[in-house]
Each structure stands twice: as structure tokens, then as C-alpha cells.
Amino acid sequence: MGKITVGLISNDTVGKKMAGPGMRYWELAKGLSRIEGLEVVLFVPGSCDLATKGVTVRSYRPRKQSSVLKQINGIDVIIAQSLTPLVLRGIKGRGIKYIADLYDPIPVEILEYFRDASGRTQKYAFRYAVVELLNQLHGADHILYATGAQKDLYLGMLTGDGILRPDQYYKDPSLKRYMTEAPFGLSRDALKGTDNRVVAGRLPAIKPSDKLVYWGGGIWNWFDPLTVIKAIEILSRKRSDIKLLFLGTRHPNPNIAMEAMCQKAVEYAKKKGLMDRYVFFNFGWTPFEERVNFLARADIGVSAHFDILETRFSFRTRVLDYLWAGIPIVTTRGDAMANLVEKHKLGAVIDYEDSRGMAAALEKMADDSSLRRKIKVNISKIKPLFCWDLICDRIAPIIKEDRFRSPRPYGMRRWRLLFLFYLNGFLKRYIS
């Protein structure tokens, strides 16, 4: 049997400055390229300033995903987070299998992303996201998900829209040939090669003796940075050695503006006199390879969110960085990572919007060296379960063993979804 060529289509920037989606596709490309029998082509929007052995990088026009169709000759399997109906039709016509990478349920995020928008914008953006997801579910030969809650969400949609068929179920009651858990991953390599002078040089107010609370990634609208800042405010009244750093404030894609929650966080820190004394914002976006310098300096990793729908279906990729660094995790309850932290004693889990509880947890982690050592041991046992190599080892058999369903043509439903996709896309962009 000859080699199988796998095409990964990233919808987000891939390069030295990239967010979670770009990181995922870069790591999947590298991991799958190391597996015998597979060749990998990575499609990226615009340019890419990264290169690695075994991965062919091809560029397509940003905001025009259909431009990849001119470059997919010889591709056997495509993995993507979302394909437009035009691209779906194009790859199906060529007999290419489609693995829908649904590790991030976009419609749920859209509800929060457009929270402060007009009612019409909220309506059309949500409708567009739902129809977009339904197109992936109808066209997918296999589905990747990140958590059990996400699997339940997609099973509900598959059942409700008539995609899941009795004959398919009876042949495979577990649906293992159709659905695979493939969350975000982390590097198997130890955190090393860091330069402690980077943090000291950029943020001299953070002393070497200070305990650094680290917020990795961006500040999106569904996160709760205010509770963490208020916790630092409480601690600052009695001690000066616990500092908070937000690694990123803007998405690396210049077309995505700073979100409202990020602006609120900055304004609150300034108003309370915490800015650049106890609370620090690394404005912009830290290059992918430089973030380890900040991560290695961190003493505690923090994540906070609200009691909302997004929380239930989320998978906090920033928490994986905390696992990689082996630092205690303080997080709000309610999501998959909080359950992991609680079950395996990897840190502390607090209630929603509980600034006093957050302050107490951060102080305990900062002061109790014995607890930190125990947590580090517990983390060392969990880390291997999330290595990118292991994630790729789960995906490779789908491709090599032909674990694909045979989607049936969905007749009039296909044309209705196609109409709704373009209609709601138009309404979201021009009418709302």
C-alpha cells in the first residue's frame, strides 16, 4: 500500500505569532508527518514563517477558503475545523475523505462573542454558526471532539438532524468508527531553553522573589479576568509579593479587535491603581516560541470563567501549558479541565466569580511549598495523556484503517443548508 497524503486546512494564522487553532494544526501536521505511511500537507491562510521536516506548507487566500481547491490534487484525506459548502462539494467530488475537527464548538462561543452586539447581529451570527456546523456534521466521514460533553452535543445534533442512521448504529454501537476523542495537546519535551531575562527585562517591577500568577492566552469575552484581578487586589492590601501577568490581550490575527472583556480588565486594573504594580498586561501577542520564557517564570497558572453554556463544552487549552510547566492550577469550576484538576489534585477549583475564594487559593499555592511539590508529582502522572504524539496516534488509525462512515446524499436537506449558509452569512455581514 502506498503512502496516504493528509491535508490539514487551518482556518487561523500559523506562524511564530499564533493562537490556539494555529498551534493545533501546526502540531498535528508535525505529529502526523512522523507516522509511517503518511505524508502531510498543511494549508494556511496567507503566509507562514515556520517550517519543519516532513510537512509541506501551502498558502491559500485568507477569507477565500475555496482557493485551496486548486491545490488538493493528490490529497486523500482532509482534516479541518470547518469547510465551506463549496469546498466540501469540491473534495467530495474528488473522493477525498473529510475528518471534521470539532474540538471547539463554535456556535456556543458565538453566543458570548456577540453578547454586546445588536440583537440582529446576535441572531444572524448564531444562525450562521449553527448552519455551518450542521454542514460539517452532514459532510463528515469522521468527527473529532475534545470532551465527553462535546460528544454528547454532537450526538444530539446528529440524531436531531437525521444524520445518525439505524444501520450505522447497529454496525457500530459505540460509534468508534465515526467519532474519536482528540483534544488539544502539549509537547512531550520538557520546558527548557528559556531565558529568565526576558520577563525581568520587559517587566522589571516583577522581582525574582515575587510569586507570579500567570494567565496564558488571550482575554476573550467568555473569560472572567475581573475575579482574578479582584483577588490580586485583596492580596495587595496585605502583601506585595504576588503579581499577576496576562500573557496576551489581542488575537494574533490583526482583523480581530480587542474584546470587550479585555478592555474591562485593563480599565479596572488602572482604576484601582494595580496596573504595572500588581497586575501586568503583555499587550499584543507573544510569539509562539517566546511564550516559554514567561511560562517558565510562572509559579501558578490561573483560568477563570462564568457559569454559562460555553463553560460546559469548553476545553481550556491554556491549562495544558500549565501542565507542561508543572505549575499548580487555580481555576473556576464547571468545565472539563476543572474536573481534571479536582479529580487528580492538580491545584484548586473555586466557585464562579468568587474573588475571595480565588485570593485564598492563590495565597495558599504561593506559600505552601509542600503542596506545590505534591501537585508537581500529580501533574507528572497526567501530562503524558495529553502529548501531541498521543493525540496523533489516535488520529492516524482513522486514516490508515479506513475508519470512515459512508455519508448518504442528504437530498433537499443539503440544498436547504446550502441556502441557509449563504443567506445567514449575507445577513450577518451586511444587514445586522
C-alpha positions in Angstrom: 0.0 0.0 0.0 1.4 3.4 -0.9 1.5 6.4 1.3 -1.6 8.3 2.2 -1.5 12.1 1.8 -3.2 14.0 4.6 -4.2 17.7 4.1 -4.7 19.8 7.1 -6.6 23.1 6.5 -6.0 25.7 9.2 -8.6 28.5 9.3 -6.4 30.6 11.5 -2.9 32.1 11.3 0.0 29.6 11.5 3.4 31.2 12.4 5.6 32.5 15.2 2.6 34.5 16.4 -0.5 32.3 16.5 -3.4 31.4 18.8 -4.8 28.0 19.7 -6.2 26.9 16.3 -3.0 27.7 14.5 -0.9 25.9 17.2 -3.2 22.8 16.9 -2.7 22.5 13.2 1.0 23.1 13.3 1.4 20.4 16.0 -0.9 17.9 14.2 1.0 18.4 11.0 4.3 17.7 12.7 3.0 14.7 14.6 1.2 13.1 11.7 4.2 13.6 9.4 6.3 11.3 11.8 3.9 8.4 11.3 4.9 5.8 8.8 2.8 5.7 5.7 1.5 9.3 6.0 2.5 12.4 4.0 1.3 15.7 5.3 0.4 19.0 3.5 -0.6 21.9 5.7 -2.7 24.6 4.2 -2.5 28.0 5.9 -4.3 31.4 5.3 -1.7 33.8 4.0 2.0 33.4 4.7 3.7 31.1 7.2 7.1 31.8 8.8 7.6 28.3 10.2 9.0 25.2 8.5 9.6 21.7 9.7 10.9 18.5 8.1 8.2 16.3 6.6 5.5 18.9 6.3 4.7 20.7 3.0 3.2 24.1 3.7 0.8 25.6 1.1 -0.8 29.0 1.3 -4.4 29.9 0.4 -6.1 33.2 0.2 -7.4 34.5 3.5 -11.2 34.7 3.7 -11.4 32.7 0.5 -11.1 29.1 1.5 -12.2 27.8 -1.9 -8.7 28.8 -3.2 -7.4 25.5 -1.7 -9.4 23.6 -4.3 -6.7 24.4 -6.9 -4.1 22.7 -4.6 -5.6 19.5 -3.4 -4.7 17.1 -6.2 -3.2 14.0 -4.7 -4.8 14.6 -1.2 -6.5 11.5 0.2 -7.9 12.8 3.5 -8.6 16.3 4.7 -8.7 17.4 8.3 -10.3 20.8 9.0 -12.2 22.7 11.7 -14.7 23.9 9.2 -15.1 23.8 5.4 -17.4 25.9 3.3 -20.1 24.1 1.3 -18.2 24.9 -1.9 -15.0 23.3 -0.6 -17.0 20.4 0.9 -18.6 19.8 -2.5 -15.1 20.1 -4.2 -13.4 17.5 -2.0 -16.4 15.1 -2.1 -16.4 15.2 -5.9 -12.7 14.1 -5.8 -13.4 11.2 -3.5 -11.4 12.8 -0.6 -12.4 11.8 2.9 -13.2 14.5 5.4 -12.4 14.4 9.1 -14.3 17.2 10.8 -12.1 18.6 13.7 -14.8 19.8 16.0 -12.7 20.3 19.1 -14.1 23.8 19.5 -18.0 24.1 19.3 -18.1 27.5 17.6 -21.9 28.2 17.9 -21.5 28.2 21.7 -18.6 30.6 21.5 -20.5 32.8 19.1 -23.2 33.4 21.8 -20.6 35.0 24.0 -18.5 36.7 21.3 -21.5 38.7 20.2 -23.0 39.3 23.7 -22.7 43.1 23.4 -23.7 43.3 19.7 -27.2 44.2 18.4 -30.0 41.7 18.5 -29.9 41.3 14.8 -26.2 40.6 14.7 -26.6 38.1 17.5 -29.4 36.3 15.7 -27.7 36.1 12.3 -24.3 35.2 13.6 -25.6 32.4 15.7 -27.8 31.0 12.9 -24.8 31.2 10.5 -22.6 29.3 13.0 -25.2 26.6 13.6 -25.8 26.0 9.9 -22.0 26.0 9.3 -21.7 23.2 12.0 -24.6 21.2 10.5 -22.8 21.3 7.1 -19.7 19.8 8.8 -21.8 17.1 10.5 -23.5 16.1 7.3 -20.3 16.1 5.2 -18.0 14.4 7.7 -16.7 10.9 7.2 -15.3 11.1 10.8 -15.6 13.5 13.7 -13.0 14.6 16.3 -14.1 16.0 19.6 -12.3 17.2 22.8 -14.5 16.2 25.7 -17.4 13.9 26.6 -19.7 16.9 26.8 -18.8 17.9 23.3 -19.5 14.3 22.1 -23.0 14.5 23.7 -23.6 17.8 22.0 -22.7 16.4 18.5 -24.6 13.2 19.1 -27.7 15.3 19.9 -27.3 17.3 16.6 -26.5 14.1 14.6 -29.7 12.5 16.0 -31.9 15.6 15.7 -30.9 16.3 12.1 -31.3 12.7 11.0 -27.6 12.2 10.2 -27.2 9.2 12.6 -28.8 6.2 10.9 -30.0 3.0 12.5 -27.9 0.8 10.1 -24.9 2.8 11.0 -25.6 2.4 14.7 -26.2 -1.3 14.6 -22.9 -1.9 12.8 -21.0 0.2 15.3 -23.0 0.9 18.5 -20.0 2.7 20.2 -19.6 4.9 17.1 -15.8 4.4 17.4 -15.5 4.2 13.6 -17.2 7.6 13.3 -16.2 9.6 16.4 -12.8 10.0 18.1 -11.7 12.0 21.2 -8.8 14.2 20.1 -8.4 17.2 22.4 -5.7 19.8 22.3 -2.2 18.6 23.2 1.1 19.6 24.7 4.7 18.9 23.9 6.4 15.8 25.2 9.6 17.7 25.5 10.5 19.2 28.9 10.1 23.0 29.3 13.7 24.2 28.7 16.0 26.6 26.8 14.2 29.6 28.5 15.7 33.0 29.2 14.7 34.4 32.5 16.0 37.8 31.5 13.0 38.2 29.1 10.5 38.7 31.9 12.9 40.7 34.0 13.8 42.9 31.0 10.2 43.6 29.9 8.6 43.8 33.4 11.2 44.9 35.9 8.5 45.6 38.5 8.2 41.8 38.8 11.0 40.9 41.2 12.8 37.5 41.1 11.4 36.8 44.6 7.8 37.5 43.6 5.3 34.8 43.1 3.9 35.1 39.6 0.3 34.2 38.8 0.2 33.6 35.0 -2.8 33.9 32.7 -1.9 32.2 29.5 -3.5 33.1 26.2 -6.0 35.8 25.4 -8.8 37.5 27.3 -11.9 36.6 25.5 -15.4 37.6 26.4 -16.4 34.3 28.0 -13.5 34.5 30.5 -13.6 36.2 33.9 -10.4 38.1 34.4 -12.0 40.6 36.8 -12.4 37.9 39.5 -8.7 37.2 39.3 -7.7 40.9 39.3 -10.0 41.5 42.3 -8.3 38.6 44.1 -4.9 40.2 43.5 -6.4 43.5 44.8 -7.4 41.7 48.0 -3.9 40.2 48.4 -2.2 43.5 47.6 -3.7 45.0 50.8 -1.6 42.8 53.0 1.4 41.7 50.8 3.4 42.9 47.8 4.9 39.7 46.5 2.1 38.2 44.5 1.8 39.5 40.9 -0.5 38.7 38.0 0.5 38.6 34.4 -1.8 38.4 31.4 0.2 37.0 28.5 -1.9 38.2 25.7 -4.5 40.9 25.1 -5.1 40.8 21.3 -5.5 38.0 18.9 -2.5 37.5 16.5 -4.9 38.0 13.6 -4.9 41.8 13.1 -8.5 41.6 11.8 -9.8 40.6 15.2 -10.2 43.5 17.6 -9.5 43.6 21.3 -12.6 42.1 23.1 -14.8 44.0 25.5 -13.8 41.8 28.5 -10.1 42.6 27.9 -10.9 46.3 27.9 -12.8 46.0 31.1 -9.9 44.2 32.7 -7.4 46.9 31.7 -9.8 49.6 32.9 -10.4 48.0 36.3 -6.7 47.5 36.9 -6.0 51.1 36.1 -8.9 52.4 38.2 -7.8 50.5 41.2 -4.1 51.5 40.9 -3.0 47.9 40.3 -1.7 48.5 36.7 2.0 47.8 36.4 2.3 47.4 40.1 0.5 44.2 40.8 -1.3 43.4 37.5 0.6 43.4 34.2 -0.7 43.1 30.6 1.6 42.0 27.9 -0.1 44.0 25.2 -0.1 42.4 21.7 0.6 38.7 21.3 3.7 36.8 22.4 5.4 34.8 19.6 4.8 31.1 19.9 8.4 30.2 20.7 8.8 33.0 23.2 5.9 32.2 25.5 8.0 29.5 27.2 10.1 32.3 28.8 7.0 33.6 30.6 5.7 30.2 31.3 8.9 29.1 32.9 8.9 32.1 35.2 5.3 31.4 36.4 4.6 30.0 39.8 0.8 29.5 39.4 -1.4 29.1 36.4 -4.9 30.7 36.5 -8.1 30.5 34.5 -11.5 31.9 35.3 -14.8 31.8 33.5 -18.6 32.2 34.1 -21.5 29.9 34.7 -22.5 29.9 31.0 -23.1 27.4 28.2 -19.6 27.9 26.8 -18.1 26.6 30.0 -19.8 23.2 29.8 -18.5 22.5 26.3 -15.1 24.1 26.6 -11.6 22.7 26.7 -9.2 25.3 28.1 -6.0 24.9 26.0 -4.1 27.3 28.2 -4.4 24.9 31.1 -2.3 22.4 29.1 0.5 24.9 29.2 0.3 24.9 33.0 0.5 21.1 33.0 3.5 21.3 30.7 5.2 23.7 33.1 4.3 21.6 36.1 2.8 24.5 38.0 -0.3 24.5 40.3 -3.6 25.4 38.6 -6.3 27.6 40.1 -9.4 27.6 38.0 -13.2 28.1 38.2 -15.4 25.1 38.4 -17.7 23.8 35.7 -15.5 22.8 32.7 -13.6 19.6 31.7 -10.3 21.0 32.9 -11.6 22.0 36.3 -12.9 18.4 36.7 -9.4 17.2 35.8 -7.8 19.5 38.3 -10.2 18.4 41.1 -10.0 14.7 40.3 -6.2 14.4 40.2 -5.4 17.1 42.7 -3.6 19.4 40.3 -4.4 22.7 42.1 -7.6 24.3 43.4 -11.1 24.7 42.0 -13.2 27.7 43.1 -16.8 28.8 42.6 -17.9 31.3 39.9 -17.0 34.9 40.4 -15.6 34.2 43.9 -12.8 36.7 44.3 -12.2 35.9 48.0 -12.0 32.2 47.2 -9.6 32.9 44.4 -7.4 35.1 46.6 -7.3 32.4 49.3 -6.4 29.7 46.7 -3.7 31.8 45.1 -2.2 32.6 48.5 -2.1 29.0 49.6 -0.4 27.9 46.4 2.1 30.7 46.7 3.0 29.9 50.4 2.7 26.1 50.7 5.9 24.7 49.1 5.0 21.2 50.2 1.6 21.4 48.4 3.3 22.6 45.3 5.7 19.6 45.3 2.8 17.2 45.6 0.9 18.9 42.8 4.0 18.7 40.6 4.2 15.0 41.1 0.5 14.6 40.3 0.9 16.7 37.1 3.8 14.5 36.0 1.4 11.5 36.0 -1.2 13.3 33.9 0.9 15.1 31.3 1.6 12.1 29.1 -2.1 11.6 28.5 -2.2 15.0 26.6 1.0 14.8 24.5 0.6 15.7 20.8 2.2 12.4 19.8 -0.6 10.5 21.6 -3.3 12.7 20.0 -1.8 12.0 16.6 -1.6 8.3 17.4 -5.4 8.4 17.9 -6.0 10.1 14.6 -3.6 8.0 12.5 -5.6 4.8 12.7 -8.7 6.6 11.4 -6.8 7.3 8.3 -4.7 4.1 7.9 -7.5 1.7 8.8 -10.2 3.5 6.9 -12.4 4.2 9.8 -14.9 6.3 7.9 -18.6 6.2 7.6 -20.3 6.4 4.2 -22.4 9.6 4.2 -25.5 9.4 2.2 -26.6 12.2 0.0 -28.9 14.4 2.1 -31.1 15.5 -0.8 -33.2 18.5 -0.2 -31.7 19.0 3.2 -28.3 19.7 1.6 -29.8 22.4 -0.6 -31.7 23.9 2.3 -28.5 24.0 4.4 -26.6 25.5 1.4 -29.2 28.2 1.1 -29.2 29.0 4.8 -25.4 29.1 4.9 -25.1 31.8 2.3 -28.3 33.6 3.4 -27.2 33.9 7.0 -23.7 34.7 6.0 -25.0 37.6 3.9 -27.3 38.8 6.7 -24.6 38.6 9.3 -22.2 40.6 7.2 -24.4 43.2 5.5 -27.8 43.5 7.3 -27.0 43.2 11.0 
